[in-house]
C-alpha cells in the first residue's frame, strides 16, 4: 500500500498564493484616484465591450484585475446582493464596507479551500460620500484580505512602478483633468529589464476611465468617460506609442492576461474587464 503524498499546510498556502499572484501580475494595472468631486478609475483596456470597472449600486463602483470570468462572477454576485439588500431594507443600507466584507469572506473561503484553485483576482470596492473625507476605497486581495486605501491605490501589473509615480505626483483635491493626467501618466510607466523605468503615451481609445462623481444630480453617481471626452480632458500629450505586443505564451496557463476571448469560446483572464453595466 503506497503512502499518500504529504504537503505541509504552510507550503500549500505558499504555492496557492504564488499561483494567484502570478496570474494577477500578468494583467494590466488599475488605478483608483480620489479627486475633488469623487473617485476616478483608470486602466489600459483596448476592449470597448469587456470592462474592468463597473457600477454596483448608486454610489458604489467595482474594479478588478485578473481572470475575467472569475471577477465577472464576483461582480454579478455583488450586484445581486446590493439589489436584494436595498429592496428588502433600504437603499441606504447598501454600503461599500458591507460589500467589501462579503467579497472578503468569499475570496477567503475559496483561497483556503483545498478543493479548488484560488481566484486570480484583486478587487477595488469604492463608495463616495457627501464630501471627500467620507469617500471609501477598499482593496481586496486573492486571499480575502481587505485594505482601506486613501488618496490613491493600484493593483495588478507593474503596481509598484505605478504606485511610485502616484506617490510623487498625486495632489489632494485635484480637478478631474489633473487627476486624469496623473493616473494616465502613471499607467504609462513601465519597468525595464535593467531596472530603470520608461514612459509611453497610451492612446485615449485604449483607456478605460470611469468616475464616481458626487456632483451628479442623479442618484446614480457612476459615469464612464468616453474617448472623445478623454481626448478633450487630456489634451495634446505628444505622439502616442502603441502598447507593446505581448510575446507568444509559453503555455496555456500563461496566455490569460488582457486578451479578449475568441468568438464562441469561454472568456479568459482580464480580457479587458467585466461585462457591460
SVG drawing of the C-alpha trace seen along z (x, -y; Angstrom):
<svg xmlns="http://www.w3.org/2000/svg" viewBox="-38 -71 58 73">
<polyline fill="none" stroke="black" stroke-width="0.4" points="0.0,0.0 1.5,-3.3 1.7,-6.2 -0.2,-9.4 1.9,-12.3 2.1,-14.9 2.4,-18.7 2.6,-20.9 -0.1,-23.5 2.5,-26.3 3.8,-25.0 0.3,-24.5 -0.7,-28.1 2.5,-29.5 2.0,-27.6 -1.6,-28.8 -0.5,-32.4 2.3,-32.3 -0.1,-30.9 -2.6,-33.7 0.0,-36.4 1.5,-35.4 -1.9,-35.4 -2.8,-38.8 0.6,-40.3 0.0,-39.4 -2.9,-41.7 -2.7,-45.5 -2.8,-47.8 -6.0,-49.5 -5.7,-52.8 -8.1,-54.4 -7.5,-58.1 -9.5,-60.4 -10.1,-63.9 -12.1,-66.9 -15.5,-65.7 -15.2,-61.9 -13.1,-58.9 -11.5,-58.2 -10.8,-54.7 -8.4,-54.3 -6.9,-51.3 -5.4,-50.4 -8.0,-48.4 -8.3,-48.2 -11.6,-46.4 -14.7,-48.5 -17.0,-45.7 -15.3,-44.0 -14.9,-46.3 -12.7,-46.2 -14.7,-48.9 -18.4,-48.8 -21.2,-50.1 -22.5,-48.0 -25.1,-50.4 -26.0,-54.1 -22.7,-55.4 -20.6,-52.2 -18.3,-51.0 -16.3,-47.8 -13.0,-47.4 -10.9,-44.3 -7.8,-42.7 -7.1,-39.1 -9.2,-36.4 -12.2,-37.9 -14.7,-35.0 -13.8,-35.0 -14.2,-38.6 -17.3,-38.8 -18.9,-36.2 -17.9,-38.3 -19.4,-41.5 -22.7,-39.8 -22.9,-38.4 -22.2,-41.9 -25.0,-43.5 -27.5,-40.8 -26.5,-41.3 -26.8,-45.0 -30.2,-44.8 -31.6,-42.4 -30.4,-44.3 -31.7,-47.6 -35.1,-46.1 -35.6,-44.2 -34.4,-47.0 -33.4,-50.5 -31.1,-51.8 -29.0,-53.5 -28.3,-50.0 -26.2,-49.1 -22.7,-50.2 -19.2,-49.7 -18.0,-48.3 -20.7,-45.7 -19.9,-44.6 -16.2,-44.5 -16.8,-42.2 -19.0,-39.9 -16.3,-39.7 -13.6,-39.1 -15.5,-36.1 -16.0,-34.6 -12.4,-35.1 -11.0,-33.9 -13.1,-30.7 -12.1,-29.9 -8.4,-30.5 -8.3,-28.3 -10.3,-25.5 -8.2,-22.6 -10.8,-21.5 -10.4,-24.3 -7.8,-26.7 -7.7,-30.2 -9.2,-33.1 -6.7,-35.0 -8.2,-38.4 -7.8,-41.6 -10.7,-44.0 -11.5,-47.6 -14.8,-48.4 -15.3,-52.2 -18.1,-54.3 -18.4,-58.1 -19.9,-60.1 -21.2,-63.7 -17.7,-65.0 -14.2,-63.8 -13.5,-62.7 -16.4,-60.3 -15.1,-58.5 -14.0,-54.9 -11.7,-52.7 -11.3,-49.1 -8.8,-46.8 -9.4,-43.1 -6.7,-40.5 -7.0,-37.0 -6.9,-35.5 -9.7,-37.8 -7.5,-40.4 -9.2,-43.9 -7.2,-47.1 -8.7,-50.6 -6.9,-52.8 -6.7,-56.6 -5.9,-59.1 -4.9,-56.5 -4.4,-52.8 -3.0,-50.5 -3.5,-46.8 -2.3,-44.4 0.5,-44.6 3.5,-46.8 1.7,-48.0 4.9,-49.1 6.1,-51.3 2.7,-52.9 2.3,-53.4 5.7,-55.1 4.7,-57.6 1.5,-58.4 3.3,-58.8 5.4,-61.5 2.8,-63.3 -0.5,-62.9 -2.2,-66.1 -5.2,-66.2 -8.5,-67.9 -7.3,-68.0 -9.6,-68.6 -10.9,-65.8 -8.5,-66.8 -5.4,-66.9 -6.3,-63.6 -6.8,-62.0 -3.4,-63.3 -1.6,-61.8 -3.5,-58.5 -2.8,-58.0 0.8,-59.1 1.2,-56.5 -0.3,-53.8 2.2,-54.6 5.2,-53.9 6.9,-50.6 9.9,-48.9 12.8,-48.0 15.0,-44.9 17.9,-46.9 15.8,-48.2 15.0,-51.6 11.6,-52.9 10.2,-54.2 7.3,-56.3 4.8,-55.7 1.7,-57.6 -1.4,-55.4 -4.0,-56.4 -7.3,-57.6 -9.0,-54.7 -7.1,-52.2 -8.1,-53.7 -11.0,-52.7 -11.9,-55.5 -14.9,-55.9 -15.8,-58.1 -18.0,-58.2 -19.0,-61.9 -20.8,-63.3 -21.8,-66.4 -24.1,-64.4 -27.8,-65.2 -28.9,-61.7 -28.9,-59.1 -26.5,-57.0 -23.1,-58.6 -21.2,-56.3 -20.2,-57.6 -17.9,-56.4 -15.6,-58.8 -15.8,-58.0 -12.7,-58.5 -13.9,-61.8 -14.2,-63.3 -10.9,-61.7 -9.1,-63.4 -10.6,-66.8 -9.6,-66.4 -6.1,-65.0 -5.3,-67.5 -2.1,-67.1 0.2,-64.6 2.5,-64.2 2.7,-61.2 1.1,-58.1 3.1,-54.9 1.1,-51.8 1.1,-49.2 3.8,-46.6 2.7,-43.3 2.9,-40.5 5.2,-37.6 3.6,-34.3 2.6,-32.5 4.7,-29.6 1.8,-27.7 -2.0,-27.9 -1.7,-29.0 0.4,-32.0 -1.8,-33.1 -4.6,-34.5 -3.9,-38.3 -5.6,-41.1 -6.6,-39.0 -10.2,-39.3 -11.8,-35.8 -12.3,-34.4 -15.8,-34.3 -17.7,-31.3 -15.1,-30.4 -15.3,-30.9 -13.8,-34.1 -10.2,-34.1 -8.3,-36.3 -8.5,-40.1 -9.6,-40.2 -10.5,-43.9 -12.6,-43.7 -16.0,-42.7 -19.2,-42.7 -21.2,-45.8 -23.0,-47.6"/>
</svg>
